[in-house]
């Protein structure tokens, strides 16, 4: 049954992808605008479906962080609709001439952006990913096969119906966006291992276990990241109030997202000045601190950090803090324990920031800003399908432009090769 269902989805997606690649930007935008309108009109249905998911999630013992990811309210539904409209308002990512040159023999060569084809998106909890992922795929001319987590099944199905409504309204094959109709984990296994004929790339979005499974089992390229072990480094030239505010926001704005700070590094020269106000803010916000010996001398409230803490993605109100002997040790710590996601330096010294930017090999590096800006919407991409930490194809926030490939268009005037 799984094989028949998934094969039918794959075959339909490939057919729809060929047609979607030929649809002009106005048609794709019309589908997105209509989908946003449907989400607003059917807000009540979406919220009712979400209440079913929230109730079942509570019975299943989901953590508070997971329930926060799952929850929809009026503001989040409106944000979904507005996000789709923002994607529609972006420039056309297709047909861009990325490079052009002439050859001595008179050939004119262009490198032109084209869709990837069919994208499989596997995600957990967050039902808004259904809207974000589908919108970005449609904008970039890609067909999408969505497989949401069982936690958000009812919410995602309600949103999915709005997306199909938008496609039909724009006279685009509704199979350009499809959702796997079962929560059976065997469907994920089949998608990863047996759909290479239909899928061009897979994007996982969720916890470490999901992403590791996708990376281990996928028979097509994967865009994504395994962990978000993000750092805030407080340089000796960091402003005290700025350091406090950035650490608090980076950790506690939303603890369950991949851009949340998990480790603070602080220069020994400024630790006595910076750590007490940072700690006070964190404690007042309900955050547990785990520190090395020097940190615990300054902050008696901190518990002892273990070696494991430096490589732990808490996704909770817990943070590890370490004193370092200058910027080079901070850079070395990030290289040893980081996941290549997002790192921030807080400093008034631009030379130190330049050194940090040059030496830290992560997808996103910031100066004097919270790691929670690691988000495609905050980057002006309208939305994102995830954060990629690999070095091939896409890196950092994956928006519509990152969901394209290219082909070479060569114009001649009768040339033959000698």
Beta strands, then each sheet from edge to edge (+ up, - down):
strand 1: 97-102
strand 2: 108-115
strand 3: 118-123
strand 4: 143-147
strand 5: 177-179
strand 6: 201-205
strand 7: 221-223
strand 8: 230-234
strand 9: 261-267
strand 10: 288-291
strand 11: 303-304
strand 12: 318-324
strand 13: 342-346
strand 14: 364-367
strand 15: 387-388
strand 16: 396-397
strand 17: 404-411
sheet 1: 1+ 2- 17+
sheet 2: 5+ 4+ 3+ 6+ 7+
sheet 3: 11+ 10+ 12+ 9+ 8+ 13+ 14+
sheet 4: 15+ 16-
end
